[in-house]
Structure formats: structure tokens, C-alpha cells
Amino acid sequence: IIIGGEDVDFVPDIFDEKLANKKYDILENRLKNMFKNIKDIEVDYKYCGTFASTLDNLGFIGEDTKHNNLWYNLGYGANGILFAILGGMMLSKLYHGEKDKDMRLFKVDRFDN
């Protein structure tokens, strides 16, 4: 079982171990409350990380502007799974020589002005 959440605003170069442990405890208790009939739930691994986001909260999907054989499918924030699915569909079309009209929304170079 993977559980996550309890996000907090991130400040660069700061790691608050006490806050992280508090959030881990909240998540573990939430998990145990969801599965009350399982008495021996143990946590094997705890991890905290950061979310990155673009100015428009959309990922980058498509061809590199300088390298023909380099394609990107980079999803950001809490929508990474959504972008992975969309990107997989769009890049599959690209591989077969088609271009998805919606790929323009995710252009890799859209902030290069």
C-alpha cells in the first residue's frame, strides 16, 4: 500500500525532520483507520519530496526543439499521473508519424520567449 498527502509549502534548503515525522504519523494513522481489520500494519519506507510546477501548471510533452530524437513527457505537481497518461498517448501518436493537436498545450519551449 502506498499512501501520501499532508503536503506543506516548501521553502528551498529547509528540511524539518520534526514536521516530516508528524506528517508520517498522520498518514500512518489514517491508513490504519482505513483498514481497521488489519492489526499488524507496518511501515517499510517513508519518503518526503517536493513538487515542481510550471507557470501554467501544465507539464512538458513533445519534441526537443534542438534534438530530433529527444522527446519529453514531464508532468508536474500532483497531476503527474494524468500527464504520464496523456503524454504516453501523444508520444505514441508522434512515434507513428501523427501529431496530436493538443500537444501544442504542452510545448517544451513555451516559456523560452
N, C-alpha and C positions, 0 to 999 in steps of 0.2 A: 504494500500500500504506500502510495506517495501522497503526502498532504502538504499543502503550502498556503501561504497567505500571511496575514498580520504584517503587511508592508508598512514601512515607515519612510519618511523623507530621507534621502541620502545626502550626506554632506561629504565631499571628497576628503580623503585621507583621515577619516574618523571611523574607528570600529569600536562600538560599545558592547563589550562582551556581556555585561550585566543585562543590557536591554535585549541582546540576542537570546540569552538564556531564558529571560522572561517570556519572549515570544515563542521559543521552542516549547516551554511548559504549557502555554496556552494552546498551542496546536496539538500537543500530545494529549492534553485533557479533552479537547474537542474530539479527537479521534477515538479515545476510549469511551466517551459518551455516545458516539455514533454506533459503536459496536460493543454494547454493554454485556452481551453474552460471551464475549471473548475475554477471558480473565488474565491471560498471560501475554498481552501485547507488549513487545519490547521494541525500542527504537534502535536500529542498527547504525543509522547515519544521520547526522544533522548538518545542514548546509545553509548558509545565507549568502545571497548575492545581490547584485544590483540590476536594475532595469535601465536600459538605454532607450532613448526615444528621439525621433526626428522632429523637426519643427512642425510638420503636419501630421505626426503620429502614424504615418504610413511607412511600411518597410521599403526596401530596395529590391526590385525584382527586374532582371533583364541583363542585357549585354553590357560589358565593359566598353566604354567609348574608345579606349586605346588598344584593346587586345581582343581580336575577333573570337578567340576560343575560350574566353573567360566570361562566365555568366554568374550572376549573383541571385541569391534568394535569402535576403537578410530581413527577418522580422523583428520588430522591436516592442518593448513594453510587454504588457500582458496579452498581446494579440499574436504572439509568436507562432502558436499552433495554427491559427487562421491563415497567417501569411505563408506558412510552410505548405498548407494545402493549396492555396491559390497559386503560389509560386511554382509548386510541382506541376499543376495543371498548365500554367502559362509556359513554363520552360519545356514541358513535353511537346507542346504545340510548336515552339520555336525549333526544337530539335528536328521536328518533322517538316520544317520549312514554312510553317504557318506563323502568323503573328496575331496574338490576342489583342484586340483593340483596347482593352482595359489595362494593358501593360504600361501604357503611357502615364497612368496614375502613379506608378512605382518607379519611374525612370531613375536610374542610378545617378545621373548627373543633374538632377533637377534643382539642386542648390548651388551649382557651380557658377552662378552669374557673377 
